[in-house]
Amino acid sequence: MTDAEFRQAVLDLFPKLKVLAMARTKNGAFAEDIVQDVMVKVWSSPGQILEAVEGLEVTLEKYLKRMVVNRFYDVIRRENRLVHDDDFADQLEEVVPSDPTRRNLLLRDLARHLANIGDDCRGLLVERAAGIKQQELADRRAISQSAVNKRIAKCLKELHESCGGSLHDA
């Protein structure tokens, strides 16, 4: 199979893959994110995919469907590790010391680290800490809630790296 034939076969399977993802996720945006993740992986390494299909002696369709299901489980496992509580702002208040001096030192340290992570991440984390729900953040940015979850996780990782794993302990 040539690269052109492979790419056309993959494009022809896109609707079936999206239906499978929809059956799993029950969410159109989430399903599309999963299928697009799989398509990017397939598109970037057609030789490896064809080799795997031949080695496993399965059809391309069956292999791609398995990729979609596996990607779904990967995302679900990762998202279960993320915090999805509606009271994120309340939790943040609980961990900030009530002593004004310690609180000011901590907030100043946090502001310094937030300045290091970039405008997009800083804005996203500040909005989320202000109590704005993830779905509303997704709507404001015209992206899926799954994409917001990924960005929040990335931003928190950047913040964690910026502060060396911990903020100033006043």
C-alpha positions in Angstrom: 0.0 0.0 0.0 1.4 3.4 -1.0 1.4 6.4 1.3 -1.3 8.0 -0.7 -3.5 4.8 -0.6 -2.9 4.5 3.2 -3.8 8.1 3.8 -7.0 7.8 1.8 -7.9 4.6 3.6 -7.4 6.4 6.9 -9.6 9.3 5.8 -12.3 6.9 4.7 -12.3 5.4 8.2 -12.6 8.7 10.0 -16.4 8.7 10.3 -16.4 5.2 11.7 -13.7 6.1 14.2 -15.7 9.2 15.3 -18.9 7.1 15.8 -16.9 4.7 18.0 -15.4 7.6 20.0 -18.9 9.1 20.4 -20.2 5.7 21.6 -17.5 5.7 24.3 -17.5 9.4 25.3 -21.1 10.5 24.8 -19.6 13.9 24.0 -19.0 15.3 20.5 -16.0 17.5 21.3 -14.3 14.9 23.5 -14.9 12.3 20.8 -13.4 14.5 18.1 -10.3 15.3 20.3 -9.7 11.5 20.8 -10.0 10.8 17.0 -7.8 13.8 16.1 -5.2 12.6 18.6 -5.2 9.2 16.9 -5.2 10.7 13.4 -2.1 12.8 14.2 -0.3 9.7 15.4 -1.3 7.7 12.4 -0.6 10.6 10.0 2.9 11.2 11.4 4.1 7.5 11.1 2.2 5.7 8.4 5.1 3.2 7.9 4.9 2.1 11.6 1.2 1.7 11.5 1.3 -0.4 8.3 4.0 -2.5 9.8 2.0 -3.1 13.0 -1.1 -3.9 11.0 0.8 -6.5 9.0 2.6 -7.9 12.0 -0.6 -8.3 14.0 -2.4 -9.7 10.9 -5.5 -7.4 11.5 -7.3 -5.0 9.2 -6.4 -1.3 9.2 -9.9 -0.6 10.5 -9.6 -2.9 13.4 -6.2 -1.5 14.3 -7.4 2.1 14.2 -10.5 1.3 16.2 -8.3 -0.3 18.9 -6.2 2.9 18.9 -9.3 5.0 19.5 -10.4 2.8 22.3 -6.9 2.8 23.9 -6.7 6.6 23.5 -10.1 7.0 25.2 -8.9 4.9 28.2 -5.6 6.8 28.4 -7.5 10.1 28.5 -9.9 8.8 31.1 -7.1 7.5 33.3 -5.2 10.8 33.1 -8.3 12.9 33.8 -9.2 10.8 36.8 -5.9 12.0 38.3 -6.8 15.6 37.7 -8.9 17.6 40.1 -12.4 18.2 38.8 -13.9 19.7 41.9 -16.3 22.7 41.5 -14.9 24.1 44.7 -11.4 24.7 43.4 -11.4 28.3 44.7 -12.5 27.2 48.1 -9.7 24.6 48.3 -7.2 27.2 47.3 -8.4 29.4 50.2 -8.0 26.5 52.6 -4.3 26.0 51.8 -3.4 29.7 51.9 -2.3 30.6 55.5 -4.7 32.8 57.5 -1.8 34.8 59.1 -1.5 38.0 57.0 2.3 38.1 56.9 2.6 34.5 55.8 -0.3 34.9 53.4 1.4 38.0 51.8 4.7 36.2 51.5 3.1 33.2 49.9 1.0 35.3 47.5 4.0 37.4 46.5 6.0 34.2 45.8 3.1 32.8 43.9 2.8 36.0 41.8 6.5 35.8 41.0 6.2 32.2 39.8 3.0 32.9 37.8 4.9 35.7 36.0 7.4 33.1 34.8 4.8 30.7 33.2 3.4 33.0 30.5 0.3 35.0 29.9 -2.0 32.2 28.7 -1.2 29.9 31.6 -1.4 32.6 34.2 -4.7 33.8 32.9 -6.1 30.3 32.8 -5.0 29.5 36.3 -6.2 32.8 37.7 -9.6 32.4 36.1 -9.9 28.8 37.4 -8.8 29.9 40.9 -11.5 32.6 40.8 -14.0 29.9 40.6 -14.8 29.9 36.9 -15.9 26.4 35.9 -13.9 24.4 33.2 -16.8 24.3 30.8 -17.1 28.1 30.9 -13.4 28.5 30.3 -13.8 26.1 27.4 -16.6 28.2 26.0 -14.7 31.4 26.4 -11.7 30.0 24.5 -13.8 28.1 21.9 -12.2 24.8 22.7 -13.4 21.6 24.3 -13.4 21.0 28.1 -10.9 18.2 27.5 -8.6 20.8 26.0 -9.0 23.1 29.0 -8.2 20.1 31.3 -5.0 19.5 29.3 -4.0 23.1 29.4 -4.6 23.4 33.1 -2.5 20.3 33.7 0.2 21.7 31.5 0.1 25.1 33.3 0.2 23.5 36.7 3.2 21.5 35.7 4.9 24.6 34.4 4.1 26.4 37.7 5.4 23.4 39.7 8.6 23.5 37.7 9.0 27.2 38.0 8.8 27.1 41.8 11.1 24.0 42.1 8.3 21.9 43.4 7.2 24.1 46.3 6.4 27.7 47.0 8.1 29.8 49.7 7.1 28.3 53.0 6.6 31.4 55.2 
